[in-house]
Amino acid sequence: MAGRLVSSLVTILLLLGSGYFNSCSEAPQGGPSQAIGKVELYSFTPDQQHLLSNARPFPLPPSTSLTDALDRLGGHLAHTYFQKTYTNKETGIRFEVLHIDTIVTPSRPLRIATVNMVDPDKDAMGYFFQGSAGARTTFHMLAATFLQPQLDPPLIDGLVLLYNGEILPELDHINLAGILTPPMVRHVAKRAIAGSTR
């Protein structure tokens, strides 16, 4: 996974250096908005064996802006997976879409979203980012939900996830630093969707 992250970062840096970066970004409020169009989004359920399972359609109108779609997906995560710890404590975790940057390429624009995970009591550090299996599931829940990697093209091409406004250092069982990309979680998301449609 570290190799793919480095490769993704190198690609982004090359595009930035080549002048393909478009400085305009979609602001959460008042900025330009791009409708998501007719796409089939999914929500996921954590699974101890397969990381993700029980994929369910997450319908949004085609006119929904990309920012609003990410807001709603983040809200769903906050009210399901991150709502309570395994000790039944309410977490107060929520997600804020800070901005969406566009990198112009000859084939299509690439969209990188910066999302802030707000965790007032740092419950994620004590519960969701700990333990090998639990942390891997958390990584896949976050990345698959926001990126929607089963789509071609994905909902977004990259995710920068901040934690209480800061870039997370690499932890023992989870690495959310840098830019998360669809190939990192595509096979797990597709498997969850295929298993749910049988």
BELVENTA-V490479 format. One record per residue. N is the residue number from 0. OMEGA is omega in degrees with one decimal (NA if undefined). Layout:
N;OMEGA / N;OMEGA
This chain:
0;179.8 / 1;179.4 / 2;178.7 / 3;178.4 / 4;178.7 / 5;178.8 / 6;178.8 / 7;179.6 / 8;178.3 / 9;178.6 / 10;-180.0 / 11;-179.7 / 12;177.0 / 13;177.9 / 14;178.0 / 15;-178.7 / 16;-178.7 / 17;178.9 / 18;179.0 / 19;-176.4 / 20;178.6 / 21;-171.4 / 22;179.4 / 23;179.1 / 24;178.9 / 25;179.4 / 26;-179.5 / 27;-179.2 / 28;172.2 / 29;-178.9 / 30;177.9 / 31;179.8 / 32;178.3 / 33;-179.3 / 34;-178.5 / 35;-178.7 / 36;-176.4 / 37;179.4 / 38;178.7 / 39;178.5 / 40;-179.5 / 41;165.5 / 42;-173.9 / 43;175.6 / 44;178.2 / 45;-179.4 / 46;-176.6 / 47;-177.1 / 48;-172.8 / 49;-179.5 / 50;177.5 / 51;175.4 / 52;173.0 / 53;178.1 / 54;-179.5 / 55;176.9 / 56;178.8 / 57;-170.8 / 58;173.3 / 59;178.2 / 60;179.1 / 61;-178.9 / 62;-179.9 / 63;177.9 / 64;179.4 / 65;178.8 / 66;-179.6 / 67;177.8 / 68;178.7 / 69;176.0 / 70;-177.7 / 71;176.7 / 72;176.7 / 73;177.2 / 74;177.9 / 75;177.1 / 76;-177.9 / 77;-176.0 / 78;177.3 / 79;-173.5 / 80;-175.2 / 81;-174.9 / 82;-177.4 / 83;173.4 / 84;178.8 / 85;174.4 / 86;177.9 / 87;176.9 / 88;174.6 / 89;-173.5 / 90;-173.7 / 91;178.8 / 92;176.1 / 93;-177.2 / 94;177.1 / 95;174.1 / 96;-176.6 / 97;174.5 / 98;177.4 / 99;179.9 / 100;-179.1 / 101;173.3 / 102;-177.5 / 103;175.9 / 104;-179.2 / 105;-176.5 / 106;179.4 / 107;176.7 / 108;174.9 / 109;-176.0 / 110;179.9 / 111;-179.3 / 112;172.3 / 113;-176.9 / 114;179.0 / 115;174.3 / 116;-178.5 / 117;-175.0 / 118;-172.7 / 119;-177.2 / 120;-178.9 / 121;179.1 / 122;-179.7 / 123;-179.9 / 124;-177.2 / 125;-173.2 / 126;-170.2 / 127;-179.4 / 128;-176.2 / 129;179.0 / 130;-174.8 / 131;-176.9 / 132;-178.8 / 133;-179.6 / 134;177.5 / 135;177.5 / 136;178.6 / 137;178.4 / 138;-177.8 / 139;177.4 / 140;-179.4 / 141;-174.7 / 142;-177.6 / 143;-178.8 / 144;-178.0 / 145;-176.4 / 146;-173.1 / 147;-170.2 / 148;179.3 / 149;-179.4 / 150;176.0 / 151;1.5 / 152;179.5 / 153;179.2 / 154;171.0 / 155;-175.9 / 156;179.2 / 157;179.4 / 158;170.6 / 159;-177.5 / 160;175.0 / 161;178.1 / 162;-174.0 / 163;174.8 / 164;-177.3 / 165;172.2 / 166;179.8 / 167;171.1 / 168;176.1 / 169;-180.0 / 170;-176.9 / 171;-171.7 / 172;-177.6 / 173;177.1 / 174;179.0 / 175;179.9 / 176;177.8 / 177;-177.2 / 178;175.9 / 179;-176.1 / 180;-176.5 / 181;-179.0 / 182;-178.8 / 183;-174.0 / 184;-173.8 / 185;-175.6 / 186;-180.0 / 187;178.9 / 188;179.8 / 189;178.5 / 190;179.0 / 191;180.0 / 192;179.6 / 193;179.4 / 194;-178.3 / 195;-176.7 / 196;179.1 / 197;NA
